[in-house]
Amino acid sequence: QVQLVESGGGLVQPGGSLRLSCAASGFSFSRSQMYWYRKAPGKRREWVAGISEIGDTTNYPDSVKGRFLISRNNAKNTLYLQMNSLKLEDSALYYCNVLLVGDDYWGQGTQVTVSS
């Protein structure tokens, strides 16, 4: 079955960096567009980044553009999110996501807390 397992979250000071990982299995990772989302308490889930199947195209909302970098290693079936210049408002539970035919799959999330 499809599994997405995020890791790499933690507590970081404003201006710091974190690198999230998402280990994928149970589907054809190299043929799937992948996404990162986040959900903060009291806020709606927010799309954070997207990447094409071979990683040649990436997209970000303005809120993270220039600070976050999504990448992938298809040989390792792993998705990454490099987060730099972190702000207090980046604190959230971060999820990786894949949309396959007929179904939307999510990992359990990894918590990122930005605090001084």
C-alpha positions as CSV (number, residue, x, y, z in Angstrom):
1,Q,0.0,0.0,0.0
2,V,1.0,3.6,-0.4
3,Q,3.1,4.9,2.4
4,L,4.6,8.4,3.0
5,V,6.8,8.8,6.0
6,E,8.0,12.3,6.9
7,S,11.0,13.1,9.1
8,G,13.3,15.9,9.9
9,G,11.1,18.3,11.8
10,G,12.1,20.0,15.0
11,L,12.6,23.2,17.0
12,V,14.6,25.9,15.3
13,Q,15.2,29.6,15.9
14,P,13.9,32.3,13.5
15,G,16.3,32.6,10.6
16,G,17.4,28.9,11.0
17,S,17.1,26.0,8.6
18,L,15.7,22.5,8.5
19,R,15.6,19.8,5.9
20,L,12.5,17.6,5.8
21,S,12.4,14.2,4.1
22,C,9.6,12.0,2.9
23,A,10.2,8.3,2.3
24,A,7.7,7.0,-0.2
25,S,6.7,3.4,-1.0
26,G,3.9,1.4,-2.6
27,F,3.6,3.4,-5.8
28,S,5.6,4.5,-8.7
29,F,7.4,7.4,-7.1
30,S,9.4,8.4,-10.2
31,R,6.3,8.8,-12.2
32,S,4.4,10.9,-9.7
33,Q,4.3,14.6,-9.0
34,M,4.8,15.3,-5.3
35,Y,3.8,18.0,-2.9
36,W,4.5,19.4,0.5
37,Y,1.7,21.0,2.6
38,R,1.5,22.3,6.1
39,K,-1.2,22.8,8.7
40,A,-0.9,25.2,11.6
41,P,-3.4,25.2,14.5
42,G,-6.4,27.3,13.7
43,K,-5.4,27.8,10.1
44,R,-6.3,26.1,6.9
45,R,-4.0,23.5,5.3
46,E,-1.6,25.4,3.0
47,W,0.2,24.1,-0.1
48,V,4.0,24.7,0.3
49,A,5.7,23.3,-2.7
50,G,5.3,21.0,-5.7
51,I,7.7,19.1,-8.0
52,S,7.4,17.3,-11.3
53,E,8.1,13.7,-11.8
54,I,11.8,14.1,-12.7
55,G,12.3,17.3,-10.7
56,D,12.8,19.7,-13.5
57,T,9.8,21.8,-12.5
58,T,9.1,23.2,-9.1
59,N,6.4,25.6,-7.8
60,Y,5.9,27.5,-4.5
61,P,3.5,30.0,-3.1
62,D,4.7,33.5,-2.5
63,S,4.8,32.8,1.3
64,V,7.8,30.5,0.9
65,K,9.3,31.4,-2.5
66,G,13.0,32.1,-2.3
67,R,13.3,30.4,1.2
68,F,12.1,26.8,0.6
69,L,13.5,24.4,-2.0
70,I,11.8,21.1,-2.9
71,S,13.8,18.3,-4.4
72,R,13.6,14.6,-4.9
73,N,15.8,11.5,-5.3
74,N,14.0,9.0,-7.5
75,A,16.6,6.4,-6.9
76,K,15.9,6.6,-3.2
77,N,12.1,7.2,-3.5
78,T,12.6,10.2,-1.3
79,L,11.2,13.8,-1.4
80,Y,12.9,16.7,0.4
81,L,12.1,20.1,1.5
82,Q,15.0,22.4,2.4
83,M,13.6,25.3,4.5
84,N,15.8,28.4,5.0
85,S,15.3,31.7,6.7
86,L,12.5,30.2,8.8
87,K,10.0,32.5,10.3
88,L,7.7,32.2,13.3
89,E,4.7,31.8,10.9
90,D,6.4,28.7,9.3
91,S,5.5,26.7,12.4
92,A,3.2,23.9,11.4
93,L,2.8,20.2,10.9
94,Y,4.4,19.5,7.5
95,Y,3.0,16.7,5.2
96,C,4.1,15.2,1.9
97,N,1.4,14.3,-0.5
98,V,0.8,12.4,-3.7
99,L,-2.3,12.4,-5.8
100,L,-2.8,9.1,-7.6
101,V,-5.7,8.0,-9.7
102,G,-8.8,8.4,-7.6
103,D,-7.0,8.9,-4.3
104,D,-5.1,11.5,-2.3
105,Y,-2.4,10.2,0.1
106,W,-0.8,11.8,3.0
107,G,1.9,11.0,5.5
108,Q,1.6,11.4,9.3
109,G,3.4,14.7,9.2
110,T,6.5,16.1,10.9
111,Q,6.3,19.1,13.3
112,V,8.3,22.2,12.6
113,T,8.4,24.8,15.4
114,V,10.1,28.1,14.9
115,S,10.6,29.9,18.2
116,S,13.1,32.0,19.9
